[in-house]
């Protein structure tokens, strides 16, 4: 009888410990938004989200309410779809934009965390100053001229995928504004080559930003 008691006691203690841990986790989860986890480990709901993101998010909003979390590709993404909730979120001291974007920036641009955190604020202040409401008018004339030129080069007829159309228009316009027209990529073959690189990068950005680090080595 004593031997059975000695054998049962550790088992009972472990079982009670697991039960207590389960209750704590359940209580903690009650304070969190509803979570759509999917059934595949790590991938979660990533496949469904990737097929039709906007439709998936809208269905989740209708089913779970204005605030919900989607677990996909090893990440938890919480969506806030009401204006009141967004204001509370943006004013929260728990929100850190730099840390939120640091990992995707590292995975897609290979910028180490130390360098990113050192330079991000300085670059942000500089870009905010140059593209602020007091300076943005300086780019309107050049932007309009560049867009008109690209539209004229397209001709009057034809069809094109909308995403490719936007890239085809904005890529040369952006390059000419950033580097001054005629200073960078003046050869048509080189422009096409760099555009193809840009398109590949743009299309793979979403996936590359979510890839685990060990797959990028």
CORTAQUI-V572492 format. One record per residue. N is the residue number from 1. PHI is phi as a letter, one per 30 degrees, with the letter a starting at -180 (NA if undefined). PSI is psi as a letter, one per 20 degrees, with the letter a starting at -180 (* if undefined). BURIAL is 1 if it has 9 or more other ideal C-beta (glycine too) atoms within 8 Angstrom, else 0. Layout:
N PHI PSI BURIAL
N PHI PSI BURIAL
This chain:
1 NA g 0
2 d h 0
3 d g 0
4 d h 0
5 d g 0
6 d h 0
7 d h 0
8 d h 0
9 e g 0
10 d h 0
11 d g 0
12 d g 0
13 d g 0
14 d g 0
15 d g 0
16 d h 0
17 d g 0
18 d h 0
19 d g 0
20 d g 0
21 d g 0
22 d g 0
23 d h 0
24 d g 0
25 d h 0
26 d g 0
27 d h 0
28 d g 0
29 d h 0
30 d h 0
31 d i 0
32 c q 0
33 d q 1
34 e q 0
35 c p 1
36 c o 1
37 c h 0
38 i a 1
39 c i 0
40 c p 0
41 e q 0
42 i g 0
43 d h 1
44 h c 1
45 c j 1
46 d h 1
47 d g 1
48 d h 0
49 d h 1
50 d h 0
51 d g 0
52 b n 0
53 e g 0
54 d g 0
55 d g 0
56 d g 1
57 d g 1
58 d g 0
59 d h 0
60 d h 1
61 d g 1
62 d h 0
63 d g 0
64 c i 0
65 j a 0
66 d i 0
67 b p 1
68 a r 1
69 b p 1
70 c p 1
71 c o 1
72 b p 1
73 h l 1
74 i j 0
75 b q 0
76 c p 0
77 c o 0
78 c p 0
79 c p 1
80 c o 1
81 c j 0
82 c q 0
83 e g 0
84 d g 0
85 d h 1
86 d g 1
87 d g 0
88 d g 0
89 d g 1
90 d h 0
91 d i 0
92 d p 0
93 d i 0
94 d i 0
95 d p 0
96 b o 0
97 d g 0
98 e g 1
99 d h 0
100 d h 0
101 c i 0
102 d g 1
103 d g 0
104 e h 1
105 d g 1
106 d g 1
107 d h 1
108 c h 1
109 b i 0
110 h k 0
111 c o 0
112 e q 0
113 e g 0
114 d g 0
115 d g 0
116 d g 1
117 d h 1
118 d g 0
119 c i 0
120 e g 1
121 d g 0
122 d g 0
123 d h 0
124 d g 0
125 d g 0
126 d g 0
127 d h 0
128 d h 0
129 d g 0
130 d h 0
131 c j 0
132 d r 0
133 d h 0
134 d i 0
135 c i 1
136 d h 1
137 d h 0
138 d h 0
139 c i 1
140 d g 0
141 d g 0
142 d h 1
143 d g 1
144 d g 0
145 d g 0
146 d g 1
147 d g 1
148 d g 0
149 d g 0
150 d h 1
151 d h 0
152 d h 0
153 d h 0
154 d h 0
155 j a 0
156 c i 0
157 b q 0
158 k r 0
159 b q 0
160 a q 0
161 e p 0
162 e g 0
163 d g 0
164 d h 1
165 d g 1
166 d g 0
167 d g 1
168 d h 1
169 d g 1
170 d h 0
171 d g 1
172 d h 1
173 d g 1
174 d g 0
175 d g 1
176 d h 1
177 d g 1
178 d g 0
179 c j 0
180 i p 0
181 d p 0
182 i i 0
183 d h 0
184 b p 0
185 h m 0
186 d h 0
187 d p 0
188 d h 0
189 d g 0
190 d h 1
191 d g 1
192 d g 0
193 d g 0
194 d h 1
195 d g 1
196 d h 0
197 d g 0
198 d g 1
199 d g 1
200 d g 0
201 d g 1
202 d g 0
203 d h 0
204 c i 0
205 d g 1
206 d g 0
207 d g 0
208 d h 1
209 d i 1
210 c i 1
211 d p 1
212 d q 0
213 e h 0
214 d i 0
215 d i 0
216 c i 0
217 d * 0
